[in-house]
Amino acid sequence: MSIIVKGLTRKYGEQLAVNHISFEIGKGSIVGFLGPNGAGKSTTMKMLTTYVPPTSGMATVCGFDIEKNVLDVRKHVGYLPESNPLYYDMYVREYLHFAAGVHQLSNKNSRVEEMIAMTGLAKEVNKKLGQLSKGYKQRVGLAQAMIHNPDVLILDEPTSGLDPNQLADIRDLILQIGKEKTVLLSTHIMQEVEAMCSRVIIINDGKIVADDALDSIQQHQHNKNTLIVQFNKTIEAAQLQHLSGLESVRALDDNRWALQTAAPDQLRKALMQWSLQHDIAIESLQTESKSLEEVFRMLTLK
């Protein structure tokens, strides 16, 4: 496992920012780390990157303990913090050379040019960092996070301030990186999570309230699902009331119905049998999932 977290806890005085969380992330995956402001996302990321020590619990990154092997962890992790601190008086290429020097790279020149090309910074290399737009500052932050070719990337709001074209470019870049490396990604843009992440971890009030594959998270409706069925003819609600597994039925139009159930497989089977018995054709049948935004709100507004 690239990241292993067990009982990780962080207190600031009497405030419990992260409360005994545990999860594991394997190589070659992009995981969305979501939560409202103040939920503990950034604190968790700072602990995993060794910038903040945990109060209790443990975590390893690429097999290295975040408290005992600080330098080894930093060698294997690329980190883009939410604040993205930059030296505004430095030029783009100058700053990336500085970052490469910090990591003591032997191929500084070639790696800097590779990062400039990969993150689309070629047009801005002759500018000072303070002259860049927020979107290009984010690109510089990504370039410095990746310059030492880390095994794990931890990105806190990496798409903040990007326009739609830049969003698409950075999304494609992160997807490409995620094929070989581990990416832990925090963002408030749910569409980006749906486009990039195969798994989602949601944290609220310092505790993990959901951790599952994206599809499973989106179907999280207090263990209920809604089946949307369309028949080839008009029927009455009373004709469906006795289907096995059905909890409620709602008409969408003359031929389309929303069927609420806690046992979707059981209801599908009963629906197929009923349609055959009554010589009514099912033109379409699909599961209605909640959007990630709806699930996020449901889990974090309690």
C-alpha positions in Angstrom: 0.0 0.0 0.0 1.2 3.5 -0.8 -0.6 5.1 2.1 -1.6 3.4 5.3 -3.4 5.4 8.0 -4.4 3.9 11.4 -6.2 5.8 14.1 -4.7 9.1 13.0 -5.6 11.9 15.4 -4.7 15.6 15.6 -5.7 18.1 18.3 -5.1 21.8 18.3 -5.3 22.6 22.0 -8.8 21.4 23.0 -10.0 21.3 19.4 -10.1 17.8 17.8 -9.4 18.5 14.2 -8.9 14.8 13.0 -10.5 12.1 15.1 -9.0 8.6 14.9 -9.3 8.1 11.1 -8.1 5.0 9.2 -7.8 4.1 5.5 -5.4 2.6 3.0 -4.7 3.6 -0.6 -2.9 1.4 -3.1 -0.7 2.4 -6.0 -2.2 3.5 -9.3 -5.3 5.1 -7.9 -6.8 8.6 -7.7 -8.8 9.1 -4.5 -11.0 12.1 -3.8 -10.7 13.3 -0.3 -13.8 15.4 0.4 -15.3 17.4 3.2 -16.7 20.8 4.1 -14.4 23.6 5.3 -12.9 22.8 8.7 -13.6 19.0 8.4 -10.0 18.0 8.8 -8.9 17.5 5.1 -6.0 19.8 5.1 -4.8 18.8 8.5 -4.8 15.1 7.4 -2.8 16.0 4.3 -0.3 18.0 6.4 0.2 15.0 8.6 0.8 12.7 5.7 3.4 15.1 4.3 5.1 15.4 7.7 4.4 19.2 8.0 2.2 18.6 11.1 2.8 15.8 13.6 -0.1 13.6 14.7 -1.3 13.8 18.3 -1.8 10.0 18.2 -2.2 7.1 15.7 0.2 6.3 12.9 0.6 6.5 9.1 3.1 5.3 6.6 3.8 6.6 3.1 5.5 4.1 0.7 6.4 2.1 3.8 8.0 5.0 5.7 6.6 6.2 9.0 5.5 9.9 8.9 7.1 10.5 12.4 10.2 8.3 12.3 11.2 8.7 8.6 10.4 12.3 7.8 13.0 12.8 5.1 12.2 9.5 3.4 8.5 10.4 3.3 9.3 13.8 1.7 11.4 12.1 -0.9 8.5 10.0 -2.0 5.7 12.6 -1.7 4.8 15.5 -3.9 2.7 18.1 -2.1 0.6 21.0 -3.4 -0.9 22.7 -0.3 -4.1 24.8 -0.5 -2.2 28.0 0.1 0.4 27.2 -2.6 3.3 29.3 -1.2 5.5 30.7 -3.9 8.5 33.1 -4.0 6.9 35.8 -6.0 10.2 37.6 -7.0 11.5 34.5 -8.7 11.0 33.6 -12.4 9.1 30.4 -13.3 12.2 28.5 -14.5 14.3 29.9 -11.7 11.8 28.7 -9.1 11.6 25.2 -10.6 15.4 25.0 -10.7 15.3 26.0 -7.0 12.8 23.2 -6.3 14.9 20.7 -8.2 17.9 21.8 -6.2 16.1 21.2 -2.9 15.5 17.6 -4.0 19.1 17.3 -5.1 18.2 16.1 -8.6 21.1 15.2 -10.8 19.1 15.9 -14.0 17.8 19.4 -12.9 17.8 21.0 -16.3 16.0 18.3 -18.2 13.5 17.7 -15.4 12.7 21.4 -15.2 12.0 21.6 -18.9 9.9 18.4 -18.7 7.8 20.0 -16.0 7.4 23.2 -17.9 6.1 21.3 -20.9 3.9 18.9 -18.9 2.1 21.6 -17.0 1.8 24.1 -19.9 4.0 26.8 -18.5 6.1 27.5 -21.7 4.3 30.8 -22.4 4.9 32.1 -18.9 8.6 31.1 -18.2 9.8 34.7 -18.6 7.5 36.1 -16.0 8.0 36.4 -12.2 5.7 34.2 -10.1 4.0 37.3 -8.7 2.9 38.3 -12.2 1.1 35.1 -13.0 -2.6 34.5 -12.9 -3.9 32.3 -10.2 -4.4 29.5 -12.7 -0.7 29.6 -13.7 0.4 29.8 -10.1 -1.4 26.5 -9.6 0.4 25.0 -12.5 3.7 26.1 -11.0 2.7 24.5 -7.7 1.9 21.3 -9.5 5.2 21.4 -11.4 7.2 21.7 -8.1 5.1 18.9 -6.5 6.0 16.6 -9.4 9.5 17.7 -10.2 11.3 14.9 -8.1 9.0 12.2 -9.7 7.4 11.2 -6.4 5.4 7.9 -5.9 2.6 9.7 -4.1 1.0 13.1 -5.0 -1.1 14.9 -2.3 -3.0 17.7 -3.9 -5.0 20.2 -1.9 -7.4 22.1 -4.2 -5.2 21.7 -7.3 -7.8 23.1 -9.7 -8.6 26.2 -7.7 -8.7 29.3 -9.9 -8.4 27.5 -13.2 -10.6 28.3 -16.2 -12.5 25.5 -18.0 -9.6 24.9 -20.6 -7.0 24.8 -17.8 -9.3 22.5 -15.8 -9.4 20.0 -18.7 -5.6 20.2 -19.1 -4.9 19.6 -15.4 -7.5 16.9 -15.2 -5.9 15.0 -18.1 -2.5 15.4 -16.5 -3.7 14.1 -13.1 -5.4 11.1 -14.9 -2.2 10.3 -16.7 -0.2 10.5 -13.4 -2.8 8.3 -11.6 -2.1 5.4 -13.9 1.3 4.8 -12.3 1.3 6.8 -9.0 -1.0 7.3 -6.0 -2.9 10.6 -6.0 -4.9 11.9 -3.0 -6.9 14.8 -4.2 -8.9 17.3 -2.2 -11.4 19.6 -4.0 -14.8 21.2 -3.7 -15.6 20.7 -7.4 -17.6 17.6 -7.5 -17.6 17.3 -11.3 -13.8 17.0 -11.1 -14.0 14.2 -8.6 -16.6 12.4 -10.8 -14.3 12.8 -13.8 -11.0 11.7 -12.1 -11.5 9.6 -9.0 -12.3 5.9 -8.8 -12.8 6.1 -5.0 -14.0 8.8 -2.6 -13.3 9.4 1.1 -15.6 11.9 2.8 -14.6 13.4 6.2 -16.8 15.5 8.4 -16.0 16.9 11.9 -12.7 15.1 11.8 -14.3 11.6 11.2 -14.6 9.6 8.0 -18.3 9.3 7.2 -17.9 7.5 3.8 -15.1 5.5 2.1 -16.0 3.6 -1.1 -15.9 3.3 -4.8 -17.4 6.3 -6.6 -20.3 4.3 -8.0 -21.1 2.9 -4.6 -20.9 6.3 -2.9 -23.4 7.7 -5.4 -25.8 4.9 -4.7 -25.6 5.6 -1.0 -29.2 6.5 -0.1 -29.7 5.0 3.3 -29.5 1.5 1.7 -32.3 2.4 -0.7 -32.3 2.7 -4.5 -34.7 4.1 -7.0 -35.5 2.1 -10.1 -36.8 4.1 -13.1 -38.9 1.9 -15.3 -40.7 2.7 -18.6 -43.4 0.5 -19.9 -44.9 0.3 -23.4 -48.3 1.2 -22.2 -50.1 3.1 -19.5 -50.7 1.4 -16.2 -52.0 2.3 -12.8 -50.0 2.5 -9.6 -52.2 -0.1 -7.9 -50.9 -2.7 -10.5 -47.4 -2.4 -9.0 -48.1 -2.1 -5.3 -47.7 -5.8 -4.5 -44.3 -6.3 -6.2 -41.8 -8.0 -3.9 -39.2 -5.5 -2.6 -41.2 -2.4 -3.5 -41.4 0.3 -0.8 -43.1 3.1 -2.7 -44.1 4.0 -6.2 -44.3 7.4 -7.9 -45.5 8.3 -11.4 -43.2 10.3 -13.6 -45.5 10.3 -16.6 -48.0 8.0 -18.1 -45.5 5.2 -18.9 -42.6 6.0 -16.5 -42.4 5.2 -12.8 -40.0 5.7 -10.0 -39.9 2.6 -7.7 -38.2 3.0 -4.3 -36.6 -0.1 -2.8 -34.1 -1.4 -0.3 -33.7 -4.6 -2.4 -33.2 -3.6 -6.0 -32.2 -7.1 -7.3 -35.3 -8.6 -5.7 -37.5 -5.8 -7.2 -36.0 -6.2 -10.7 -36.8 -9.9 -10.6 -40.4 -9.3 -9.4 -40.8 -6.6 -12.0 -39.7 -8.9 -14.9 -42.0 -11.7 -13.8 -44.9 -9.3 -13.4 -44.4 -7.8 -16.9 -44.3 -11.2 -18.5 -47.5 -12.3 -16.6 -49.4 -9.2 -17.7 -48.0 -9.0 -21.3 -46.5 -5.6 -20.6 -43.1 -4.8 -22.2 -40.4 -3.0 -20.2 -38.8 -0.5 -22.6 -36.2 0.7 -20.1 -35.0 0.0 -16.6 -32.2 1.8 -14.8 -31.0 2.6 -11.3 -31.3 6.3 -10.3 -28.2 7.3 -8.3 -27.8 10.4 -6.3 -25.2 12.9 -7.6 -22.0 13.1 -5.6 -23.0 16.6 -4.5 -26.3 15.3 -3.1 -24.5 12.5 -1.2 -21.9 14.9 0.1 -24.6 17.2 1.4 -26.5 14.3 2.9 -23.5 13.1 4.8 -22.1 16.4 6.0 -25.2 18.4 6.9 -26.2 16.1 9.7 
